[in-house]
Amino acid sequence: MAALAACSTVRTPDPRDPWEGLNRATFEFNDGFDKVLMRPVAEGYRFVLPTPARTAVTNFFSNLQDPWVALNQLMQGKVRLAIDDFGRFVWNSTFGLLGLIDVASDMGLPKHNEDFGQTMAVWGVDFGPYFVIPVLGPSSVRDAGGTAVGAFAYLPWQIPKWADFDHRVTWQWSLTGLDLVQTRADLLDATDLLEEAALDRYAFLRNAYFQRRRNLVFDGNPPPLPPDKQSRAAPFADRAPAEQTVEPKVPANYPAILVADAPRVVAAE
């Protein structure tokens, strides 16, 4: 990947992505890994398990995230939301049968998404350069650090160790693998949409990542961007060669052309 980064050239540099050559190489590796392994396994998983079973698995792992979400809420000063998220964990772990059923949402305790990357953002830490993590995908320097910290709070890995399960390592890798496969299965439809909609999937995912993370940091209500950050195409536009722009015009005899063409259209139909 280092060799590919050294040889690569970027026509439309984005100031948020100074390592674009290396990131694109990692993106291609991740894409190949997904096509060869993750996507086929996720498709098989979705084919074999009925929807209620997959929903229960999703709820189970989502419930194990809630204590970490609550702690991040607390570190961000959102005490009320921290109490709600911890309450979600208590209710779903008991009446929800270890989180298999999401009873807390029906009780008016909605699911939130908080991690240590968002906490650092609230503390004033900037995104930092865009960074594609092998296997895990889009991130930034700040959020990669948050992912590393969050790994120590990942309960599917920690609970077998704390509870001293027999065959602890088997439990850890099995739970982690199931979590990854379930997450990938939930994203299959989004991947299909991406394949159809994006000409440059790398740039599309990069821009979508920054927008989504900013939306999460501001709890769904981000303030307007400063004028100098509203468009990332400006640096390239300033360097682009001047070209004459020709506006399309409707011919003056356009109605007559439509009338003359009508018999051919009918015949073709």
Secondary structure, 3 states (H helix, E strand, C coil): CHHHHHHCCCCCCCCCCCCHHHHHHHHHHHHHHHHHHHHHHHHHHHHHCCHHHHHHHHHHHHHHHHHHHHHHHHHCCCHHHHHHHHHHHHHHHHCCCCCCCCHHHHCCCCCCCCCHHHHHHHCCCCCCCEEEECCCEEEEHHHHHHHHHHHCCCHHHHHHHHCCCCCHHHHHHHHHHHHHHHHHHHCHHHHHHHHHHCCCHHHHHHHHHHHHHHHHHCCCCCCCCCHHHCCCCHHHHHHCCCCCCCCCCCCCCHHHHHHHHHHHHHHHC
